[in-house]
């Protein structure tokens, strides 16, 4: 289990812990939309951080209508020197805009700590641990950590439990990601410059942004992993991506977008990573789209896209053959 952090009553209690105050070092960036039941936990986790480095909290509200904004204004009134609100009058996500980069535009820190409004931090030294790592390791751009999954029924499980000690995860492993999951976004602590380096297709084609932020931050020196659980990731909350992709038609459209993005990535990395990318992206997603076509009789563009990929990356045929052979062998041995 875990304990929620207790927020200081006065902002001076937070500020007095800062040793380095001459500038803002860290921007805690939180994106929110209709999360009144969760947002207090997120903000309390930010305000409870004990670090030597001055930080700010940027909260981007994407035109919430459920009372979330009232809560944000309440916190802003209590902690005016620390919290900065970005209050949209029209929902930006519905217009196809990436929300995290919009929020980061308002950040003053050299480092960015990400967290969505339904997740929260449970380690009061999270920021201190992570900034120390990046200050020491100038060639690394991202620090992540283990997390805890919290389900609607109150049960929990370990999330992204990759090691019992600090380690550097190589870039190729960042491409593949954990076997059963992904790197928890609420644990991301990265250099702000990464957002300046994101390509144009990130804003137009990427189905979800955090994986691609992870990739560009990890290129080519990998990421630092901390074994302590610093964050809680809420599973299956209303309106979350994990709930939306359970709809079959939505899921397969996401797969198509992911394949398109992987082609962009292959074209932007060193050739030695091409096989890894093709293996992950196409051998996994190719069959999904093919099955979708047969099951739901989707548009012919699915098949056209698959044929084009085969011609451009013939190694997919070999990978598919290997995977199908493995599946057949498993069926025979059962």
PAVOLO-734688 format. One record per residue (C-alpha): x, y, z; residue number from 1; residue in three letters. Coordinates in Angstrom, 1 decimal. Layout:
<mimis>
<mimi X="X" Y="Y" Z="Z" pos="NUM" code="ala"/>
...
</mimis>
This chain:
<mimis>
<mimi X="0.0" Y="0.0" Z="0.0" pos="1" code="unk"/>
<mimi X="1.0" Y="3.6" Z="0.2" pos="2" code="unk"/>
<mimi X="0.3" Y="6.8" Z="2.3" pos="3" code="unk"/>
<mimi X="-0.8" Y="10.0" Z="0.8" pos="4" code="unk"/>
<mimi X="1.4" Y="13.0" Z="1.4" pos="5" code="unk"/>
<mimi X="0.4" Y="15.7" Z="3.9" pos="6" code="unk"/>
<mimi X="0.5" Y="19.2" Z="2.4" pos="7" code="unk"/>
<mimi X="2.1" Y="22.1" Z="4.4" pos="8" code="unk"/>
<mimi X="-0.5" Y="24.6" Z="5.6" pos="9" code="unk"/>
<mimi X="1.5" Y="27.6" Z="4.5" pos="10" code="unk"/>
<mimi X="3.6" Y="28.3" Z="1.4" pos="11" code="unk"/>
<mimi X="6.5" Y="29.6" Z="3.5" pos="12" code="unk"/>
<mimi X="7.0" Y="26.1" Z="4.9" pos="13" code="unk"/>
<mimi X="7.7" Y="25.0" Z="1.4" pos="14" code="unk"/>
<mimi X="9.8" Y="28.0" Z="0.4" pos="15" code="unk"/>
<mimi X="12.0" Y="27.8" Z="3.5" pos="16" code="unk"/>
<mimi X="13.3" Y="24.4" Z="2.5" pos="17" code="unk"/>
<mimi X="14.7" Y="25.7" Z="-0.8" pos="18" code="unk"/>
<mimi X="18.5" Y="26.2" Z="-0.7" pos="19" code="unk"/>
<mimi X="18.7" Y="27.4" Z="-4.3" pos="20" code="unk"/>
<mimi X="16.2" Y="30.2" Z="-4.7" pos="21" code="unk"/>
<mimi X="17.8" Y="32.5" Z="-7.3" pos="22" code="unk"/>
<mimi X="15.7" Y="31.0" Z="-10.1" pos="23" code="unk"/>
<mimi X="13.0" Y="28.4" Z="-10.7" pos="24" code="unk"/>
<mimi X="14.8" Y="25.1" Z="-11.3" pos="25" code="unk"/>
<mimi X="11.8" Y="22.7" Z="-11.6" pos="26" code="unk"/>
<mimi X="8.4" Y="23.1" Z="-13.1" pos="27" code="unk"/>
<mimi X="5.8" Y="20.6" Z="-12.0" pos="28" code="unk"/>
<mimi X="3.4" Y="20.4" Z="-14.9" pos="29" code="unk"/>
<mimi X="-0.1" Y="19.0" Z="-14.4" pos="30" code="unk"/>
<mimi X="-2.8" Y="18.7" Z="-17.0" pos="31" code="unk"/>
<mimi X="-6.4" Y="18.5" Z="-15.9" pos="32" code="unk"/>
<mimi X="-9.8" Y="18.0" Z="-17.3" pos="33" code="unk"/>
<mimi X="-12.9" Y="17.3" Z="-15.2" pos="34" code="unk"/>
<mimi X="-11.0" Y="15.6" Z="-12.4" pos="35" code="unk"/>
<mimi X="-12.5" Y="17.2" Z="-9.3" pos="36" code="unk"/>
<mimi X="-12.5" Y="13.9" Z="-7.4" pos="37" code="unk"/>
<mimi X="-8.7" Y="13.4" Z="-7.9" pos="38" code="unk"/>
<mimi X="-7.0" Y="16.8" Z="-8.4" pos="39" code="unk"/>
<mimi X="-6.5" Y="17.5" Z="-4.7" pos="40" code="unk"/>
<mimi X="-4.3" Y="14.4" Z="-4.4" pos="41" code="unk"/>
<mimi X="-2.2" Y="15.5" Z="-7.3" pos="42" code="unk"/>
<mimi X="-1.7" Y="19.1" Z="-6.0" pos="43" code="unk"/>
<mimi X="-1.0" Y="17.9" Z="-2.4" pos="44" code="unk"/>
<mimi X="1.7" Y="15.6" Z="-3.8" pos="45" code="unk"/>
<mimi X="3.4" Y="18.6" Z="-5.6" pos="46" code="unk"/>
<mimi X="3.2" Y="20.9" Z="-2.5" pos="47" code="unk"/>
<mimi X="4.5" Y="18.3" Z="-0.2" pos="48" code="unk"/>
<mimi X="7.9" Y="18.0" Z="-2.0" pos="49" code="unk"/>
<mimi X="10.9" Y="18.7" Z="0.1" pos="50" code="unk"/>
<mimi X="13.8" Y="19.8" Z="-2.1" pos="51" code="unk"/>
<mimi X="16.7" Y="22.2" Z="-2.1" pos="52" code="unk"/>
<mimi X="15.7" Y="23.5" Z="-5.5" pos="53" code="unk"/>
<mimi X="13.0" Y="26.2" Z="-6.0" pos="54" code="unk"/>
<mimi X="10.1" Y="24.8" Z="-8.0" pos="55" code="unk"/>
<mimi X="6.8" Y="26.0" Z="-9.4" pos="56" code="unk"/>
<mimi X="3.5" Y="24.2" Z="-10.2" pos="57" code="unk"/>
<mimi X="1.9" Y="24.8" Z="-13.6" pos="58" code="unk"/>
<mimi X="-1.6" Y="23.4" Z="-13.8" pos="59" code="unk"/>
<mimi X="-3.3" Y="23.5" Z="-17.2" pos="60" code="unk"/>
<mimi X="-7.1" Y="23.2" Z="-17.0" pos="61" code="unk"/>
<mimi X="-8.6" Y="22.2" Z="-20.3" pos="62" code="unk"/>
<mimi X="-12.0" Y="24.0" Z="-19.8" pos="63" code="unk"/>
<mimi X="-13.3" Y="21.7" Z="-17.0" pos="64" code="unk"/>
<mimi X="-17.0" Y="21.9" Z="-16.3" pos="65" code="unk"/>
<mimi X="-17.3" Y="19.7" Z="-13.1" pos="66" code="unk"/>
<mimi X="-16.0" Y="22.1" Z="-10.4" pos="67" code="unk"/>
<mimi X="-12.3" Y="21.3" Z="-10.9" pos="68" code="unk"/>
<mimi X="-11.5" Y="24.9" Z="-11.7" pos="69" code="unk"/>
<mimi X="-13.0" Y="26.0" Z="-8.3" pos="70" code="unk"/>
<mimi X="-10.5" Y="23.7" Z="-6.5" pos="71" code="unk"/>
<mimi X="-7.6" Y="25.1" Z="-8.6" pos="72" code="unk"/>
<mimi X="-8.5" Y="28.7" Z="-7.7" pos="73" code="unk"/>
<mimi X="-8.8" Y="27.7" Z="-4.0" pos="74" code="unk"/>
<mimi X="-5.2" Y="26.3" Z="-4.0" pos="75" code="unk"/>
<mimi X="-3.9" Y="29.2" Z="-6.0" pos="76" code="unk"/>
<mimi X="-5.2" Y="31.6" Z="-3.4" pos="77" code="unk"/>
<mimi X="-3.4" Y="29.7" Z="-0.6" pos="78" code="unk"/>
<mimi X="-0.1" Y="29.2" Z="-2.5" pos="79" code="unk"/>
<mimi X="0.1" Y="32.2" Z="-4.9" pos="80" code="unk"/>
<mimi X="3.9" Y="32.3" Z="-5.2" pos="81" code="unk"/>
<mimi X="4.2" Y="28.6" Z="-6.2" pos="82" code="unk"/>
<mimi X="1.1" Y="27.8" Z="-8.3" pos="83" code="unk"/>
<mimi X="0.5" Y="29.1" Z="-11.7" pos="84" code="unk"/>
<mimi X="-2.8" Y="28.4" Z="-13.5" pos="85" code="unk"/>
<mimi X="-3.4" Y="28.1" Z="-17.2" pos="86" code="unk"/>
<mimi X="-7.2" Y="28.2" Z="-17.6" pos="87" code="unk"/>
<mimi X="-8.6" Y="27.5" Z="-21.0" pos="88" code="unk"/>
<mimi X="-12.0" Y="28.8" Z="-22.1" pos="89" code="unk"/>
<mimi X="-12.2" Y="26.2" Z="-24.9" pos="90" code="unk"/>
<mimi X="-11.2" Y="22.5" Z="-24.7" pos="91" code="unk"/>
<mimi X="-7.8" Y="22.2" Z="-26.5" pos="92" code="unk"/>
<mimi X="-7.6" Y="18.5" Z="-26.7" pos="93" code="unk"/>
<mimi X="-10.9" Y="18.2" Z="-28.6" pos="94" code="unk"/>
<mimi X="-9.3" Y="20.5" Z="-31.2" pos="95" code="unk"/>
<mimi X="-6.4" Y="18.1" Z="-31.7" pos="96" code="unk"/>
<mimi X="-3.9" Y="19.9" Z="-29.7" pos="97" code="unk"/>
<mimi X="-1.3" Y="18.2" Z="-27.4" pos="98" code="unk"/>
<mimi X="-2.0" Y="19.4" Z="-23.9" pos="99" code="unk"/>
<mimi X="1.3" Y="18.7" Z="-22.1" pos="100" code="unk"/>
<mimi X="3.3" Y="20.9" Z="-24.6" pos="101" code="unk"/>
<mimi X="0.8" Y="23.7" Z="-24.2" pos="102" code="unk"/>
<mimi X="1.3" Y="23.6" Z="-20.4" pos="103" code="unk"/>
<mimi X="5.1" Y="23.4" Z="-20.7" pos="104" code="unk"/>
<mimi X="5.1" Y="26.6" Z="-22.7" pos="105" code="unk"/>
<mimi X="4.3" Y="28.4" Z="-19.4" pos="106" code="unk"/>
<mimi X="7.1" Y="26.7" Z="-17.5" pos="107" code="unk"/>
<mimi X="10.2" Y="28.6" Z="-16.3" pos="108" code="unk"/>
<mimi X="12.2" Y="25.7" Z="-15.0" pos="109" code="unk"/>
<mimi X="15.1" Y="23.9" Z="-16.6" pos="110" code="unk"/>
<mimi X="13.5" Y="20.6" Z="-15.6" pos="111" code="unk"/>
<mimi X="10.0" Y="19.4" Z="-16.1" pos="112" code="unk"/>
<mimi X="8.1" Y="17.0" Z="-13.8" pos="113" code="unk"/>
<mimi X="5.0" Y="15.6" Z="-15.4" pos="114" code="unk"/>
<mimi X="1.8" Y="14.4" Z="-13.8" pos="115" code="unk"/>
<mimi X="-1.8" Y="14.2" Z="-15.0" pos="116" code="unk"/>
<mimi X="-4.6" Y="15.3" Z="-12.8" pos="117" code="unk"/>
<mimi X="-5.8" Y="11.9" Z="-11.8" pos="118" code="unk"/>
<mimi X="-2.4" Y="10.6" Z="-10.8" pos="119" code="unk"/>
<mimi X="-0.4" Y="11.7" Z="-7.7" pos="120" code="unk"/>
<mimi X="3.0" Y="11.5" Z="-6.0" pos="121" code="unk"/>
<mimi X="3.6" Y="9.6" Z="-2.8" pos="122" code="unk"/>
<mimi X="7.3" Y="10.3" Z="-2.2" pos="123" code="unk"/>
<mimi X="8.1" Y="13.7" Z="-0.7" pos="124" code="unk"/>
<mimi X="11.7" Y="13.5" Z="-1.9" pos="125" code="unk"/>
<mimi X="10.8" Y="12.6" Z="-5.5" pos="126" code="unk"/>
<mimi X="11.9" Y="15.9" Z="-7.0" pos="127" code="unk"/>
<mimi X="15.1" Y="16.0" Z="-4.9" pos="128" code="unk"/>
<mimi X="16.1" Y="12.5" Z="-5.9" pos="129" code="unk"/>
<mimi X="15.5" Y="13.1" Z="-9.6" pos="130" code="unk"/>
<mimi X="17.1" Y="16.5" Z="-10.0" pos="131" code="unk"/>
<mimi X="20.3" Y="15.2" Z="-8.3" pos="132" code="unk"/>
<mimi X="20.4" Y="12.5" Z="-10.9" pos="133" code="unk"/>
<mimi X="20.2" Y="14.8" Z="-13.8" pos="134" code="unk"/>
<mimi X="22.5" Y="17.4" Z="-12.3" pos="135" code="unk"/>
<mimi X="25.2" Y="14.6" Z="-12.0" pos="136" code="unk"/>
<mimi X="24.5" Y="13.0" Z="-15.4" pos="137" code="unk"/>
<mimi X="24.5" Y="15.7" Z="-18.0" pos="138" code="unk"/>
<mimi X="24.2" Y="13.1" Z="-20.9" pos="139" code="unk"/>
<mimi X="20.9" Y="11.8" Z="-19.5" pos="140" code="unk"/>
<mimi X="17.6" Y="13.6" Z="-20.1" pos="141" code="unk"/>
<mimi X="15.0" Y="11.6" Z="-18.3" pos="142" code="unk"/>
<mimi X="14.6" Y="10.0" Z="-14.8" pos="143" code="unk"/>
<mimi X="11.7" Y="7.6" Z="-14.2" pos="144" code="unk"/>
<mimi X="10.7" Y="5.4" Z="-11.2" pos="145" code="unk"/>
<mimi X="8.7" Y="2.5" Z="-10.1" pos="146" code="unk"/>
<mimi X="5.0" Y="3.3" Z="-9.4" pos="147" code="unk"/>
<mimi X="1.9" Y="1.8" Z="-7.9" pos="148" code="unk"/>
<mimi X="-1.3" Y="1.1" Z="-9.9" pos="149" code="unk"/>
<mimi X="-4.5" Y="2.0" Z="-8.1" pos="150" code="unk"/>
<mimi X="-7.7" Y="0.3" Z="-9.4" pos="151" code="unk"/>
<mimi X="-11.3" Y="1.6" Z="-9.0" pos="152" code="unk"/>
<mimi X="-12.0" Y="-1.1" Z="-6.4" pos="153" code="unk"/>
<mimi X="-9.2" Y="0.2" Z="-4.2" pos="154" code="unk"/>
<mimi X="-6.8" Y="-2.7" Z="-4.9" pos="155" code="unk"/>
<mimi X="-3.2" Y="-1.9" Z="-5.9" pos="156" code="unk"/>
<mimi X="-0.3" Y="-3.6" Z="-7.7" pos="157" code="unk"/>
<mimi X="3.3" Y="-2.7" Z="-8.6" pos="158" code="unk"/>
<mimi X="3.7" Y="-0.8" Z="-11.8" pos="159" code="unk"/>
<mimi X="7.0" Y="-0.7" Z="-13.8" pos="160" code="unk"/>
<mimi X="8.9" Y="-2.8" Z="-11.3" pos="161" code="unk"/>
<mimi X="12.1" Y="-3.2" Z="-13.3" pos="162" code="unk"/>
<mimi X="14.8" Y="-3.6" Z="-10.8" pos="163" code="unk"/>
<mimi X="15.7" Y="-3.5" Z="-7.1" pos="164" code="unk"/>
<mimi X="18.4" Y="-0.8" Z="-7.5" pos="165" code="unk"/>
<mimi X="19.1" Y="2.3" Z="-9.5" pos="166" code="unk"/>
<mimi X="20.0" Y="1.6" Z="-13.1" pos="167" code="unk"/>
<mimi X="20.3" Y="3.1" Z="-16.6" pos="168" code="unk"/>
<mimi X="17.8" Y="1.7" Z="-19.0" pos="169" code="unk"/>
<mimi X="19.5" Y="1.6" Z="-22.5" pos="170" code="unk"/>
<mimi X="17.7" Y="3.3" Z="-25.4" pos="171" code="unk"/>
<mimi X="16.8" Y="0.0" Z="-27.1" pos="172" code="unk"/>
<mimi X="15.0" Y="-1.1" Z="-24.0" pos="173" code="unk"/>
<mimi X="13.2" Y="2.3" Z="-23.9" pos="174" code="unk"/>
<mimi X="11.9" Y="1.5" Z="-27.4" pos="175" code="unk"/>
<mimi X="10.5" Y="-1.8" Z="-26.4" pos="176" code="unk"/>
<mimi X="9.2" Y="-0.6" Z="-23.0" pos="177" code="unk"/>
<mimi X="8.3" Y="-2.9" Z="-20.1" pos="178" code="unk"/>
<mimi X="6.9" Y="-6.3" Z="-21.0" pos="179" code="unk"/>
<mimi X="3.4" Y="-5.7" Z="-19.7" pos="180" code="unk"/>
<mimi X="3.2" Y="-2.0" Z="-19.4" pos="181" code="unk"/>
<mimi X="4.8" Y="1.4" Z="-20.1" pos="182" code="unk"/>
<mimi X="6.9" Y="3.9" Z="-18.2" pos="183" code="unk"/>
<mimi X="4.6" Y="5.8" Z="-15.7" pos="184" code="unk"/>
<mimi X="4.2" Y="9.3" Z="-17.0" pos="185" code="unk"/>
<mimi X="3.7" Y="10.7" Z="-13.4" pos="186" code="unk"/>
<mimi X="7.3" Y="9.6" Z="-12.7" pos="187" code="unk"/>
<mimi X="8.8" Y="11.5" Z="-15.6" pos="188" code="unk"/>
<mimi X="11.4" Y="14.1" Z="-14.7" pos="189" code="unk"/>
<mimi X="13.2" Y="15.5" Z="-17.8" pos="190" code="unk"/>
<mimi X="15.0" Y="18.4" Z="-19.2" pos="191" code="unk"/>
<mimi X="12.7" Y="21.1" Z="-20.7" pos="192" code="unk"/>
<mimi X="14.8" Y="21.2" Z="-23.9" pos="193" code="unk"/>
<mimi X="13.3" Y="17.9" Z="-25.0" pos="194" code="unk"/>
<mimi X="10.0" Y="19.6" Z="-25.7" pos="195" code="unk"/>
<mimi X="11.8" Y="22.0" Z="-28.1" pos="196" code="unk"/>
<mimi X="13.2" Y="18.9" Z="-30.0" pos="197" code="unk"/>
<mimi X="9.9" Y="17.2" Z="-30.6" pos="198" code="unk"/>
<mimi X="9.1" Y="16.8" Z="-34.3" pos="199" code="unk"/>
<mimi X="6.0" Y="18.2" Z="-36.1" pos="200" code="unk"/>
<mimi X="4.4" Y="14.8" Z="-36.4" pos="201" code="unk"/>
<mimi X="4.3" Y="14.5" Z="-32.6" pos="202" code="unk"/>
<mimi X="1.6" Y="17.2" Z="-32.6" pos="203" code="unk"/>
<mimi X="-0.4" Y="15.7" Z="-35.5" pos="204" code="unk"/>
<mimi X="0.0" Y="12.0" Z="-35.7" pos="205" code="unk"/>
<mimi X="0.9" Y="10.7" Z="-32.2" pos="206" code="unk"/>
<mimi X="-2.1" Y="8.9" Z="-30.5" pos="207" code="unk"/>
<mimi X="-0.6" Y="9.4" Z="-27.1" pos="208" code="unk"/>
<mimi X="2.2" Y="11.8" Z="-26.3" pos="209" code="unk"/>
<mimi X="4.0" Y="10.3" Z="-23.3" pos="210" code="unk"/>
<mimi X="5.6" Y="7.3" Z="-25.1" pos="211" code="unk"/>
<mimi X="7.1" Y="9.6" Z="-27.7" pos="212" code="unk"/>
<mimi X="8.3" Y="12.1" Z="-25.1" pos="213" code="unk"/>
<mimi X="10.0" Y="9.1" Z="-23.5" pos="214" code="unk"/>
<mimi X="11.7" Y="8.0" Z="-26.7" pos="215" code="unk"/>
<mimi X="13.1" Y="11.4" Z="-27.7" pos="216" code="unk"/>
<mimi X="14.3" Y="12.0" Z="-24.1" pos="217" code="unk"/>
<mimi X="16.0" Y="8.6" Z="-24.0" pos="218" code="unk"/>
<mimi X="17.7" Y="8.9" Z="-27.4" pos="219" code="unk"/>
<mimi X="20.5" Y="7.7" Z="-27.4" pos="220" code="unk"/>
<mimi X="21.8" Y="7.5" Z="-23.8" pos="221" code="unk"/>
<mimi X="18.8" Y="5.9" Z="-22.2" pos="222" code="unk"/>
<mimi X="17.0" Y="6.9" Z="-19.0" pos="223" code="unk"/>
<mimi X="17.8" Y="6.6" Z="-15.3" pos="224" code="unk"/>
<mimi X="15.4" Y="4.3" Z="-13.3" pos="225" code="unk"/>
<mimi X="14.8" Y="4.6" Z="-9.6" pos="226" code="unk"/>
<mimi X="13.5" Y="1.5" Z="-7.8" pos="227" code="unk"/>
<mimi X="11.4" Y="3.4" Z="-5.2" pos="228" code="unk"/>
<mimi X="7.7" Y="3.9" Z="-5.9" pos="229" code="unk"/>
<mimi X="7.3" Y="7.6" Z="-6.1" pos="230" code="unk"/>
<mimi X="3.9" Y="7.9" Z="-7.8" pos="231" code="unk"/>
<mimi X="0.4" Y="6.4" Z="-8.0" pos="232" code="unk"/>
<mimi X="-1.2" Y="5.7" Z="-11.4" pos="233" code="unk"/>
<mimi X="-5.0" Y="5.5" Z="-11.3" pos="234" code="unk"/>
<mimi X="-6.3" Y="2.7" Z="-13.6" pos="235" code="unk"/>
<mimi X="-9.5" Y="2.9" Z="-15.6" pos="236" code="unk"/>
<mimi X="-10.7" Y="6.3" Z="-14.5" pos="237" code="unk"/>
<mimi X="-13.5" Y="7.9" Z="-16.5" pos="238" code="unk"/>
<mimi X="-12.4" Y="9.4" Z="-19.8" pos="239" code="unk"/>
<mimi X="-8.8" Y="8.0" Z="-19.5" pos="240" code="unk"/>
<mimi X="-6.9" Y="6.6" Z="-22.4" pos="241" code="unk"/>
<mimi X="-6.8" Y="3.1" Z="-20.9" pos="242" code="unk"/>
<mimi X="-10.7" Y="3.1" Z="-20.9" pos="243" code="unk"/>
<mimi X="-11.1" Y="4.5" Z="-24.3" pos="244" code="unk"/>
<mimi X="-8.9" Y="2.0" Z="-26.1" pos="245" code="unk"/>
<mimi X="-11.0" Y="-0.9" Z="-24.8" pos="246" code="unk"/>
<mimi X="-13.5" Y="0.1" Z="-27.6" pos="247" code="unk"/>
<mimi X="-12.4" Y="-2.2" Z="-30.5" pos="248" code="unk"/>
<mimi X="-12.8" Y="0.4" Z="-33.3" pos="249" code="unk"/>
<mimi X="-10.9" Y="3.1" Z="-31.2" pos="250" code="unk"/>
<mimi X="-8.2" Y="0.6" Z="-30.3" pos="251" code="unk"/>
<mimi X="-7.4" Y="-0.4" Z="-33.9" pos="252" code="unk"/>
<mimi X="-7.4" Y="3.3" Z="-35.0" pos="253" code="unk"/>
<mimi X="-4.8" Y="3.9" Z="-32.3" pos="254" code="unk"/>
<mimi X="-2.7" Y="1.0" Z="-33.6" pos="255" code="unk"/>
<mimi X="-2.7" Y="2.5" Z="-37.1" pos="256" code="unk"/>
<mimi X="-1.6" Y="5.8" Z="-35.7" pos="257" code="unk"/>
<mimi X="1.2" Y="4.1" Z="-33.7" pos="258" code="unk"/>
<mimi X="2.4" Y="2.3" Z="-36.8" pos="259" code="unk"/>
<mimi X="2.6" Y="5.6" Z="-38.7" pos="260" code="unk"/>
<mimi X="4.5" Y="7.2" Z="-35.9" pos="261" code="unk"/>
<mimi X="7.0" Y="4.3" Z="-35.8" pos="262" code="unk"/>
<mimi X="7.8" Y="4.9" Z="-39.4" pos="263" code="unk"/>
<mimi X="8.6" Y="8.5" Z="-38.5" pos="264" code="unk"/>
<mimi X="10.8" Y="7.3" Z="-35.7" pos="265" code="unk"/>
<mimi X="12.7" Y="4.8" Z="-37.8" pos="266" code="unk"/>
<mimi X="13.5" Y="7.6" Z="-40.2" pos="267" code="unk"/>
<mimi X="14.9" Y="9.7" Z="-37.4" pos="268" code="unk"/>
<mimi X="17.2" Y="7.3" Z="-35.5" pos="269" code="unk"/>
<mimi X="20.5" Y="5.6" Z="-36.1" pos="270" code="unk"/>
<mimi X="20.2" Y="2.6" Z="-38.4" pos="271" code="unk"/>
<mimi X="21.3" Y="0.1" Z="-35.7" pos="272" code="unk"/>
<mimi X="17.9" Y="0.7" Z="-34.0" pos="273" code="unk"/>
<mimi X="15.8" Y="0.0" Z="-37.1" pos="274" code="unk"/>
<mimi X="15.5" Y="-3.8" Z="-36.4" pos="275" code="unk"/>
<mimi X="14.3" Y="-3.2" Z="-32.8" pos="276" code="unk"/>
<mimi X="11.7" Y="-0.6" Z="-33.9" pos="277" code="unk"/>
<mimi X="10.4" Y="-2.8" Z="-36.7" pos="278" code="unk"/>
<mimi X="10.2" Y="-5.7" Z="-34.4" pos="279" code="unk"/>
<mimi X="8.3" Y="-3.9" Z="-31.8" pos="280" code="unk"/>
<mimi X="6.0" Y="-1.8" Z="-34.0" pos="281" code="unk"/>
<mimi X="5.2" Y="-3.9" Z="-37.0" pos="282" code="unk"/>
<mimi X="5.3" Y="-7.4" Z="-35.8" pos="283" code="unk"/>
<mimi X="3.1" Y="-6.4" Z="-32.9" pos="284" code="unk"/>
<mimi X="0.7" Y="-4.0" Z="-34.6" pos="285" code="unk"/>
<mimi X="0.7" Y="-5.5" Z="-38.1" pos="286" code="unk"/>
<mimi X="-1.3" Y="-8.6" Z="-37.0" pos="287" code="unk"/>
<mimi X="-3.7" Y="-6.4" Z="-35.0" pos="288" code="unk"/>
<mimi X="-4.7" Y="-4.3" Z="-38.0" pos="289" code="unk"/>
<mimi X="-5.0" Y="-7.4" Z="-40.2" pos="290" code="unk"/>
<mimi X="-7.3" Y="-9.1" Z="-37.6" pos="291" code="unk"/>
<mimi X="-9.3" Y="-5.9" Z="-37.3" pos="292" code="unk"/>
<mimi X="-9.9" Y="-5.8" Z="-41.1" pos="293" code="unk"/>
<mimi X="-11.1" Y="-9.4" Z="-41.1" pos="294" code="unk"/>
<mimi X="-13.3" Y="-9.0" Z="-38.0" pos="295" code="unk"/>
<mimi X="-14.8" Y="-5.6" Z="-38.5" pos="296" code="unk"/>
<mimi X="-14.5" Y="-5.3" Z="-42.3" pos="297" code="unk"/>
<mimi X="-12.8" Y="-1.9" Z="-42.0" pos="298" code="unk"/>
<mimi X="-11.8" Y="0.3" Z="-44.9" pos="299" code="unk"/>
<mimi X="-9.5" Y="-0.9" Z="-47.6" pos="300" code="unk"/>
<mimi X="-6.9" Y="1.7" Z="-46.6" pos="301" code="unk"/>
<mimi X="-5.9" Y="-0.7" Z="-43.8" pos="302" code="unk"/>
<mimi X="-4.8" Y="-3.3" Z="-46.3" pos="303" code="unk"/>
<mimi X="-3.1" Y="-0.7" Z="-48.5" pos="304" code="unk"/>
<mimi X="-1.1" Y="0.5" Z="-45.5" pos="305" code="unk"/>
<mimi X="0.0" Y="-3.0" Z="-44.6" pos="306" code="unk"/>
<mimi X="1.1" Y="-3.7" Z="-48.1" pos="307" code="unk"/>
<mimi X="3.1" Y="-0.5" Z="-48.3" pos="308" code="unk"/>
<mimi X="4.8" Y="-1.4" Z="-45.0" pos="309" code="unk"/>
<mimi X="5.7" Y="-4.8" Z="-46.3" pos="310" code="unk"/>
<mimi X="7.4" Y="-3.3" Z="-49.4" pos="311" code="unk"/>
<mimi X="9.2" Y="-0.7" Z="-47.4" pos="312" code="unk"/>
<mimi X="10.3" Y="-3.0" Z="-44.5" pos="313" code="unk"/>
<mimi X="10.5" Y="-6.6" Z="-45.8" pos="314" code="unk"/>
<mimi X="12.0" Y="-7.6" Z="-42.5" pos="315" code="unk"/>
<mimi X="8.4" Y="-7.6" Z="-41.2" pos="316" code="unk"/>
<mimi X="7.7" Y="-10.7" Z="-43.2" pos="317" code="unk"/>
<mimi X="10.5" Y="-12.6" Z="-41.3" pos="318" code="unk"/>
<mimi X="9.3" Y="-11.2" Z="-38.0" pos="319" code="unk"/>
<mimi X="5.7" Y="-12.2" Z="-38.6" pos="320" code="unk"/>
<mimi X="6.8" Y="-15.6" Z="-39.7" pos="321" code="unk"/>
<mimi X="8.8" Y="-16.1" Z="-36.5" pos="322" code="unk"/>
<mimi X="5.9" Y="-15.0" Z="-34.3" pos="323" code="unk"/>
<mimi X="3.3" Y="-17.1" Z="-36.1" pos="324" code="unk"/>
<mimi X="5.7" Y="-20.2" Z="-35.8" pos="325" code="unk"/>
<mimi X="6.1" Y="-19.6" Z="-32.1" pos="326" code="unk"/>
<mimi X="2.3" Y="-19.4" Z="-31.6" pos="327" code="unk"/>
<mimi X="1.8" Y="-22.6" Z="-33.6" pos="328" code="unk"/>
<mimi X="4.4" Y="-24.4" Z="-31.6" pos="329" code="unk"/>
<mimi X="2.8" Y="-23.3" Z="-28.3" pos="330" code="unk"/>
<mimi X="-0.6" Y="-24.6" Z="-29.5" pos="331" code="unk"/>
<mimi X="0.9" Y="-27.9" Z="-30.5" pos="332" code="unk"/>
<mimi X="2.7" Y="-28.4" Z="-27.2" pos="333" code="unk"/>
<mimi X="-0.4" Y="-27.6" Z="-25.1" pos="334" code="unk"/>
</mimis>
